Amino acid sequence: MKRENKSVNTVLILGAGELGIQVIRAMSDKAQHGQVKISVLLRKEAANAISGSRKDRLDELMKLGVTVVIGDLEKNDCSELSKIFASFDAVINCSGFVGGPGTQMKVTQAVLDAGVERYFPWQFGVDYDVIGKGSGQQVWDEQLDVRHLLRGQNATEWVIVSTGIFTSYLFEPSFGVVDTQRKTVYGLGDWQYAITLTTPEDIGRLTATIFFHQPAFRNEIVYIAGDTLTYNQLADLMQEHWKTEVKRELRVRKQLQDEVRDNPDDVGTKYRLAFARPDGVAWDKKTTFNYLHGINTTTAAQWLIKQA
């Protein structure tokens, strides 16, 4: 049942991983200026850690004044999650694709069943509306189902933050686009196809800014970007960064489709095929929330310099 009080005073963040911890830090910083209380959902083993990086994370959460709530998005059923969520005015889902197929639909249904006022779903990625079904990525199909579920109701307000990929992933060897050893950049589909990328730190800052923005965003998609590059521009960037001639190899869709067929369990091949397209995975940075509001974000070139 939807609350009569429209003010958002309690926020639950799902997960404190690579993105979640950045959202927590940014939300906590902004919440200190108001009356908003931040909590985070962690699995039991993470919430009770006594050593290592998990304990360090718990210490940081305590310093930030963040309350830990125990729950498991994979193991808890929809009813159990709904009972947890019902205590909060807003939920920000930073869980990633944990729990396997169906988890994001279950979490979203639990949010709706709980009557949560405001929901930021795990949609920190590409434009699933443009891509549609049948991209070859099962999790992308589910992301579109989540959008349909949210649009089919009017009790819970939602905001989707479209970010492109994490900046670091573009340079991961497993993605197979930038090969540092061979000084090679592989274009996917066409050299003029582009890809949008944003660092987790920037996503955290911007998500918090969007959350507290007035007038509030309601039932809409907000696009952000650290950078948008064509594969040709990426090759130019790497040539400048490496200070040597870069080898450029184009992987056309037929080749990428064959790789997926021959390596059905290889996640990297599926991602390369999914990003070999002219739309849905990139947008002009000049149209984004951060650009229009004069908020600086980390470009690919700046990210590379920081890694040196």
N, C-alpha and C positions, 0 to 999 in steps of 0.2 A: 504493500500500500504506500502511495507516495506521500511524503511528509508535507505538511502545510508550510513549514518554515523553509523558505527558499535559500537562506544563507548557507554557505558551505563552510562549516567549522571543523569538520573532521575528514581527513584524507587518508586513504589506505593505498600504499604503493605496493604492487605485487612484484616482488623480487628485488634483490640488491646486487645484481651481477654487473657486467660491464656497462650497461646503460642504466640500470636501476639505481646504482650508487650515485651516478651523476645527476639523475633526476632528484634523488633524495637530498643531495647537497644543495642543489639550486632551490628546491621547494622549501627546505628548512631555512635557507637564508632569507627568502621572501616572506615566509610565514612568521618570522620573528618580528616583522613590522605590523603584524595584525594579530588576530585571535584564532589562527588556524593551527590545529594540532595534527602532526604528521605521524603516521604509523607505517610499518612495513611488514608484509607477510613473508615469513621464512619457514622452511621445513624444520622439523623438530631438531634434527641433528645440527643444522646450521645455527639455530636459535640457542642451542646449549653448548656450543663449541667452547673448549677450555684452552686451546692452543692454536698456533698457526695463523694463517691469513683470515680464517673465519672469526677467530677471537679478536684479531685486530679490527675487523669490520664491526663487530659488536661494540668494541670500545669506542669506535668513531660514532656509531649510531647513538650511543649513550651521550657522548659529548654534544651531539647535535640536538639532543632532546627528543629523539625519535623512539617511539614505543614499538617493541617487537611483538607481533601477533603470530602464533603458530598455526600453520595450515599447509596443505599439500595439494597443489593444483592438479597433480596427476592422480593421486590416490583418493582424495576426497571426492565424493559424488556431488552432483549439482545442489542437492538439498543441504548438504553439510557446508558447502562453500557459501550458499545463500545466507545461511545463519550467521556466518562470519561477516559477510559483506553488509548485512542489515544494520550494523552498528555505525556505519559510516555514511557521510553525505556524498563523498566522491571517491572513485576508485581510478587509479592510474595503473594500467597494466604494462609492466616492464619485464614480463616473464620470458620473453623470447619464445622459440618454438619447442619449449619443454613439454614433456608429457605425450608427445606423439599426436597423430591425427585425431581430430575431434576435441582436443583439449580447449582450444580457443573458443569453439562454439559452446562448450560446456561452461567455461568461465563467463562468457557473455550472457548466457541464459541465466546463470546464477546471479549476476549483477542485476538483470531485469527483474528476476523473481524477488530479489531483496528490496526493490523499490529505491535503489540508489539514485540520488538526484542527478549526478553527473558522472560520465564515464569516458575515460581516454583509453580506448582499446589498444591492444598490441597491433598497431598498424604502422609502426615506424619503418616504412620501407617504400615500395614502389606504388604506382597508381593502379590498384587492382581493378578499378572500374574500366579503365582504358584497356588493360590487358585481357580482362574477361576470363572465361573458363578455357581449359585446354592448353595452358601454357607449357604443360609437362611437369609443372611443379605442383604436387598435391597440396602442399601447405598454402600456395597462392590461391588455389581454388577455394580452400576453406576460408581464407581471408575475405574473399568476395562474399561467401555465405554469411560471415559475421556482419558485413555491411548491410546485406539484405535484412538480416534479423533486426539490426538497430533501426533501419528505416521503416520497418513494419510495425513500429510501436511509437507512442508519443509520451510515455510516462517518464522515461529516462533521457535526459539530454546527453548528447555525445559530441565529442570533438576528436577528429582524426588528424594526427600530425604526420604528414608525408615527408620523409627525409632522404629518400634514396638509400643507398647502401652505406654501411660504416666506411669511412675513408680508408681505414687500415685494410679492409677486405680487398679493395682494388689491387693492393700490392702483395696480397698473400700468394705464395707459390701455388697453393691448392686451387686458386681461382684460375690460374693459367693465362693471365693477360700480360703481366709484367714479369719477365724472366731476367733477374739480375745477373745470373751466371753467364748467360749467353748474350746479354745486352740486347734483348729482343722484346718488342712489344707486339702482341697479337691483337689485331682488330677483330671484332666479333660481328659478322654479318656484312658490315660496310664501314669504311673508314669515317664516314660522316655520321654514323649512329653515335649517340651520346649516352652518357651515364651521369647521374647525379649522386653526389656523395656528401656526407656530413659526419663530423666526429661525434662520438658519444658525449663529450664535454659540451659541445655546441647544442646537441639535441637536448641535453639536460637543461641548459640555461634557457633555451628557447621554449621548451615545454612548460617550464615554470612561468615564463613571461606570458605565454599564451593562456595558461591556466588563470592567471590573475588579471589578465587584460580586461579593461573596461572600455566600451561595453563588452559584455561577455560573448565569446563565440558559442553559438548554439547550433547543434546538428549540422555541422559543416566540416569540410576538409581544409586544413591550413597547410600550405606548402612552405617548406624551408629548404635551404641548401647551403652547404659549405662551398661547393663548387659544382659546376657542370662542364664536362669536357667531352668532346668527340674523341674517338680513338686516335684520330690523326693528331689532335692537340695533345693527347696524352703521350704519343710518341715524341712529339716535339719537346714536351716537358722533360721526358726522361733523357732525351739527347742533351738538353741543357744541364740537367742534374748530373748525369754521368760524365759529361764533358767528352763525349766520344760519339762516333757515328752509331746510330741505332738501327738494328735490323728490324724491318717491318714485315710481318707476315699476316695476311688476312685469312681468317677462317670463315668460310661462307656457310650459310645455313645447312646446305646438304651435307657438308663435312661434319658439322656439329651434330646433326641428326644421326649420322652414321655412328659417331662416337657414343652417343647415348644408347643407341641400339646395341652396340657391341659391349658397352660397359653399363648395364642397367642399374648397378648398385653404386656407381660412382657419382657422388653428389656434385662434384666439380663440373662434370660434363653437362649435367642438367642445368646448372646455373649458367654456364657459358651459352647454352642454347637459349635460355630464357632471356638473357641480356642482348642477344643478337636480334634486336628489333628497333624500328624507328620511333616507337612511341611507348608511353607508359612507364619507362624506366628513367626518364630524364625530363627536366623542365627548366626553362630559362631562369637563371638566378635573379634577374631583374624583376621577375613577377612574384618573388617570394616575400613572405612576411618579414624576414630579417632584413632584406634589402630595402623594402618599402619603409621600414621603421628605422633605418640607419644603424642596424646592429651588425657589427663586424663578426664574420665567421672565418674559420680556418680554411684556406684554400689547399688544394693538393700540393702546390709548390711549398707553401708554408709548413705543411705537415711533413714533407720530405726533409726539409731543413732541420726540423726538430728531431728527426730520427738520426741525424748524423752524429 
